[in-house]
């Protein structure tokens, strides 16, 4: 009877050790999967937003330049003057972006 208790305790100990080891392995795998799908840097969102704003500003400028290039009327000088006035009234972010472009 004493041998049966020792064998049962050994089996329980082996099962506990194997279960804890398996739990550690599963935790590491799950952590690796979570880390793969989480953003690596919180600045990513702000960088994307800045790029989208810059792209929008460049598209607006391109539309204006296309309109100026295709306009054959006498309003061309007036539109150029209006653009110069708009450039003076640029926001600080747009000035910073323009400075980086040049």
C-alpha positions as CSV (number, residue, x, y, z in Angstrom):
1,X,0.0,0.0,0.0
2,X,2.9,2.4,0.8
3,X,4.4,1.8,-2.7
4,X,1.1,2.8,-4.3
5,X,1.0,6.1,-2.5
6,X,4.6,6.9,-3.6
7,X,3.8,6.0,-7.2
8,X,0.6,8.2,-7.1
9,X,2.5,11.1,-5.6
10,X,5.2,10.7,-8.3
11,X,2.6,10.7,-11.1
12,X,1.0,13.8,-9.6
13,X,4.3,15.6,-9.4
14,X,5.2,14.7,-13.0
15,X,1.8,15.9,-14.2
16,X,2.1,19.2,-12.3
17,X,5.6,19.9,-13.6
18,X,4.6,19.1,-17.2
19,X,1.5,21.3,-16.9
20,X,3.4,24.3,-15.5
21,X,6.0,23.9,-18.3
22,X,3.3,23.7,-20.9
23,X,1.6,26.7,-19.5
24,X,4.8,28.8,-19.7
25,X,5.3,27.8,-23.3
26,X,1.8,28.7,-24.2
27,X,2.1,32.1,-22.5
28,X,5.2,32.9,-24.4
29,X,3.6,32.0,-27.7
30,X,0.5,34.0,-27.0
31,X,2.7,37.0,-25.9
32,X,4.7,36.8,-29.2
33,X,1.4,36.7,-31.2
34,X,0.1,39.8,-29.3
35,X,3.3,41.7,-29.8
36,X,3.2,41.0,-33.6
37,X,-0.1,42.7,-34.0
38,X,0.3,45.6,-31.7
39,X,1.8,48.9,-33.1
40,X,5.5,49.1,-32.3
41,X,5.4,52.9,-31.7
42,X,2.7,55.2,-30.6
43,X,4.0,57.8,-33.1
44,X,2.8,55.7,-36.0
45,X,-0.7,57.2,-35.9
46,X,0.6,60.8,-35.7
47,X,3.1,60.1,-38.6
48,X,0.3,58.8,-40.8
49,X,-1.9,61.8,-39.9
50,X,1.0,64.2,-40.8
51,X,1.6,62.4,-44.1
52,X,-2.2,62.6,-44.9
53,X,-2.3,66.3,-44.2
54,X,0.8,66.9,-46.3
55,X,-0.6,64.9,-49.2
56,X,-3.9,66.8,-49.0
57,X,-2.0,70.1,-49.1
58,X,0.1,69.0,-52.1
59,X,-3.0,67.8,-54.0
60,X,-4.7,71.2,-53.4
61,X,-1.6,73.0,-54.7
62,X,-1.5,70.7,-57.8
63,X,-5.1,71.5,-58.6
64,X,-4.4,75.2,-58.4
65,X,-1.3,74.8,-60.6
66,X,-3.3,72.8,-63.1
67,X,-6.0,75.4,-63.2
68,X,-3.4,78.2,-63.6
69,X,-1.6,76.3,-66.4
70,X,-4.7,75.7,-68.4
71,X,-6.3,79.1,-67.8
72,X,-5.7,81.4,-70.8
73,X,-7.7,84.3,-69.5
74,X,-6.6,87.6,-68.1
75,X,-7.4,86.5,-64.6
76,X,-4.0,84.7,-64.3
77,X,-2.2,87.6,-62.7
78,X,-5.1,88.0,-60.2
79,X,-4.9,84.3,-59.2
80,X,-1.2,84.5,-58.8
81,X,-1.6,87.5,-56.5
82,X,-4.3,85.6,-54.5
83,X,-2.0,82.7,-54.1
84,X,0.8,84.9,-52.8
85,X,-1.6,86.4,-50.2
86,X,-2.6,82.8,-49.2
87,X,1.0,81.9,-48.8
88,X,1.5,84.7,-46.3
89,X,-1.5,83.4,-44.3
90,X,-0.2,79.8,-44.1
91,X,-0.6,78.0,-40.8
92,X,2.6,77.2,-38.8
93,X,2.3,73.5,-39.7
94,X,2.2,74.3,-43.5
95,X,5.2,76.6,-43.1
96,X,7.1,73.8,-41.4
97,X,6.2,71.3,-44.2
98,X,7.2,73.8,-46.9
99,X,10.5,74.4,-45.1
100,X,11.2,70.7,-45.1
101,X,10.4,70.4,-48.8
102,X,13.0,73.0,-49.8
